Amino acid sequence: MLRSLKDLERYTVSATDGELGTVVNFLLDDQSWTIRYLIVETGGFLDGRRVLVSPIFFRQADWLTRRFHLAMTMDKVKHSPGVDVDQPVSRQHEQDYYGYYGYPHYWGGEALWGMGAYPGSLLAGGWDEALAVHSSRTSGDPHLRSAREVQGYDIQGTDEAIGHVEDFLVDDETWAVRYLAIDTSNWWFGKSVLVSPHWASRISWEESKVYVDMTRKAIKDSPEWNAAAPVNREYEARLYDYYGRPVYWADGESPYVAELAHPAGVLAR
């Protein structure tokens, strides 16, 4: 199911022996467009320290009570390597982080999470050797961005500005960012639309802009998104058909592989 990232803020995070804190932000991978970490504010437990929590650590996500249950103790989190979440997180920090928790890292494989599409894929075993081979070739800086930073980025079309990013819709199993929710109300009162981040032609972090190969009219005429209603497969099919894009769920392909394997489409109308 697709979840609003804004809605996931303030979810409670619980360890196996107590309440850890609340979600205040996310770090997203700007290459694969995947949420890699939740930023959790621990409150009095760690004197307000903010810590990173990977979806790999989830034991259960309870959507009704707005709570993430982790498969670890509070003490384990307390002694985890310190990371300044307000600064860029280096690959070395990530290596220390995964080494401390004893989990294989996600980068270097062919899929979203190492060699699989889901965070739990890393726990299935058998990936360590394969990931080590890939990691030796892909050990550069990570591409992690604050979700809050990207919220508010302008969307620039081929002819004119279109709107700004107001939210992200995330797959609650893979943690892939499926859509950028675009607020176009500066031009069309009250209208919001969805655009896949993989349809962006480029992103300028210096300008705080996302460039898309679509005209303003193409965005204006696209299927409208109602934030109060869940995004179903019928709506997604209409959206992909409108933009002339192959659907990411076709032929049982991994969503990530499908997007990258078919980057072209009818981008502007």
C-alpha positions in Angstrom: 0.0 0.0 0.0 1.1 3.6 -0.6 1.6 5.8 2.4 2.0 9.6 2.7 5.4 10.4 4.1 3.9 13.4 5.9 1.4 11.1 7.5 4.2 8.8 8.8 5.8 11.7 10.7 5.1 11.5 14.4 4.6 7.7 14.3 5.8 6.2 17.6 8.8 3.8 17.4 9.0 1.0 20.0 11.9 -1.3 20.9 11.3 -4.7 22.3 11.5 -3.3 25.8 10.0 0.2 25.6 9.2 3.2 23.7 12.1 4.7 21.7 10.7 7.9 20.4 8.8 9.5 17.4 9.6 9.8 13.7 10.4 13.4 12.7 12.0 13.0 9.3 13.4 10.6 6.7 16.5 10.1 4.6 15.8 9.2 1.0 18.2 7.8 -1.5 18.1 10.1 -4.5 19.4 7.5 -6.9 17.0 4.7 -6.3 14.3 6.9 -4.6 14.0 4.7 -1.6 13.6 5.6 2.1 16.7 4.3 3.7 16.3 5.7 7.3 13.7 7.1 9.6 15.0 9.9 11.8 13.7 9.3 15.3 13.7 11.8 18.1 14.3 9.9 21.3 13.2 12.5 23.8 14.3 12.0 27.4 15.6 8.5 26.7 18.8 9.8 25.0 18.4 13.5 26.0 16.7 14.3 22.8 19.3 12.7 20.6 18.1 11.9 17.1 19.0 8.4 15.8 18.7 6.6 12.4 16.4 3.6 12.2 16.5 1.5 9.0 13.3 -0.3 7.8 15.4 -3.5 8.0 15.0 -3.3 11.8 11.2 -3.4 11.7 9.5 -6.3 13.4 6.1 -5.0 12.7 4.4 -1.8 11.4 1.1 -1.2 13.1 -0.7 1.2 10.9 -3.9 1.4 13.1 -2.0 2.6 16.2 0.6 4.5 14.1 3.5 2.6 15.6 6.7 0.9 14.3 7.9 -2.0 16.3 11.6 -2.7 16.1 13.4 -6.1 16.6 16.0 -4.6 19.0 16.3 -3.3 22.6 16.5 0.3 23.7 20.0 -0.4 25.1 21.1 -1.5 21.6 20.0 1.8 20.1 21.5 3.7 23.0 25.0 2.5 22.3 24.8 2.7 18.5 27.4 4.8 16.6 26.6 8.5 16.8 25.5 10.2 13.6 24.8 13.9 13.2 21.5 13.6 11.3 21.7 17.3 10.4 24.9 16.7 8.3 25.4 14.5 5.3 25.7 10.9 6.3 28.9 9.4 4.8 29.3 5.9 3.6 31.8 5.3 6.4 29.1 6.2 8.9 26.7 3.8 7.2 29.3 1.0 7.3 29.9 1.6 11.0 26.1 1.6 11.6 25.4 -1.7 9.8 28.5 -3.3 11.3 27.4 -2.4 14.8 23.9 -3.9 14.3 25.3 -6.9 12.5 23.2 -6.4 9.4 24.4 -6.6 5.8 24.3 -3.3 4.1 21.9 -2.4 1.3 24.2 -0.9 -1.3 26.1 -2.7 -4.1 23.4 -5.2 -5.2 21.2 -5.1 -8.2 17.9 -4.3 -6.4 16.5 -1.8 -3.9 17.8 -3.7 -0.9 21.0 -5.4 -1.8 19.9 -8.4 -3.9 16.2 -8.1 -3.2 13.3 -5.7 -3.4 12.4 -5.6 0.3 14.3 -4.6 3.4 13.8 -8.2 4.8 15.7 -9.5 1.8 18.9 -8.6 3.5 18.1 -10.9 6.4 17.4 -13.9 4.2 21.1 -14.8 4.1 23.4 -15.7 1.3 24.0 -12.1 0.2 27.2 -11.2 2.1 29.7 -12.5 -0.5 27.7 -11.1 -3.5 27.3 -7.7 -1.8 31.0 -7.6 -0.9 32.0 -8.0 -4.5 29.6 -5.2 -5.6 30.5 -3.0 -2.6 34.1 -2.9 -3.6 33.0 -1.2 -6.8 30.3 1.0 -5.3 31.8 2.3 -2.1 31.6 6.1 -3.0 29.5 8.6 -1.2 25.8 7.8 -0.6 23.0 9.9 -2.1 20.9 10.5 1.0 18.7 13.6 1.2 16.4 14.9 3.9 12.8 14.4 2.9 11.9 17.6 4.6 14.5 19.4 2.5 13.0 18.1 -0.8 9.5 19.0 0.3 9.0 22.5 -1.1 11.3 22.0 -4.1 10.0 23.6 -7.2 8.9 21.5 -10.2 10.2 23.0 -13.4 8.5 21.9 -16.7 9.9 22.2 -20.2 8.2 25.5 -20.6 7.2 27.0 -17.3 7.2 26.3 -13.5 4.5 23.8 -12.5 4.3 23.8 -8.8 6.2 22.4 -5.8 6.7 19.1 -4.0 4.3 18.8 -1.1 4.6 15.2 -0.1 5.9 11.7 -1.1 3.9 8.5 -1.6 5.9 5.5 -0.4 5.4 1.8 -0.8 5.1 0.5 2.7 6.7 -2.9 1.9 9.7 -1.9 -0.3 9.9 1.7 1.0 10.4 2.9 -2.5 9.2 6.4 -3.2 6.5 5.8 -5.9 5.3 9.4 -6.4 6.1 13.0 -5.8 2.8 14.8 -4.8 2.9 18.1 -6.6 0.9 21.2 -5.4 0.0 23.2 -8.5 -2.4 25.6 -6.6 -0.4 28.7 -7.6 -1.9 28.1 -11.1 -4.9 25.9 -10.6 -6.7 26.4 -7.3 -6.7 23.3 -5.2 -5.3 20.8 -7.7 -2.6 18.3 -6.7 -1.1 15.7 -9.1 1.3 12.8 -8.9 4.6 12.3 -10.8 6.9 9.4 -10.5 10.4 10.6 -9.3 11.9 8.3 -12.0 10.2 10.6 -14.6 12.3 13.5 -13.6 15.0 14.5 -16.2 17.3 15.9 -13.5 17.3 17.4 -10.0 19.2 20.5 -9.1 20.0 20.5 -5.4 21.7 23.9 -5.7 18.5 25.4 -7.2 16.1 23.3 -5.1 14.4 22.3 -8.3 13.1 19.1 -9.9 13.1 19.2 -13.7 10.6 17.2 -15.6 10.2 16.7 -19.4 6.6 17.7 -19.3 4.7 20.9 -20.2 2.6 22.8 -17.8 -0.5 21.8 -19.9 0.4 18.2 -19.6 0.5 18.4 -15.9 -2.7 20.4 -15.8 -4.6 17.8 -17.8 -3.2 14.8 -15.9 -5.5 12.8 -13.6 -6.0 14.7 -10.4 -4.9 13.3 -7.1 -7.2 13.4 -4.1 -5.1 13.2 -0.9 -8.1 12.0 1.1 -8.5 8.9 -1.0 -6.0 5.9 -1.2 -4.2 5.5 -4.5 -5.5 2.4 -6.1 -4.2 0.4 -9.1 -7.0 1.8 -11.4 -5.8 5.3 -10.8 -2.2 4.4 -11.3 -3.0 2.7 -14.6 -4.8 5.8 -15.8 -1.8 7.9 -14.7 0.8 5.8 -16.5 -1.4 5.5 -19.6 -1.8 9.3 -19.7 1.9 9.8 -19.7 2.6 6.9 -22.0 4.8 5.1 -19.5 5.1 1.4 -18.9 3.6 0.4 -15.6 6.1 -0.6 -12.9 4.1 -3.7 -11.9 4.1 -5.3 -15.4 5.3 -8.9 -15.9 6.1 -9.4 -12.2 9.2 -7.2 -12.5 10.7 -5.6 -9.5 9.3 -2.1 -9.5 12.8 -0.6 -9.3 14.1 -2.7 -12.3 11.0 -1.9 -14.3 11.4 1.9 -13.9 15.1 1.8 -14.9 14.6 -0.7 -17.7 12.0 1.5 -19.4 13.0 5.1 -18.8 11.5 6.5 -22.0 8.0 7.4 -22.7 5.7 10.2 -24.0 6.9 12.9 -21.7 5.3 16.0 -23.0 2.0 16.8 -24.6 
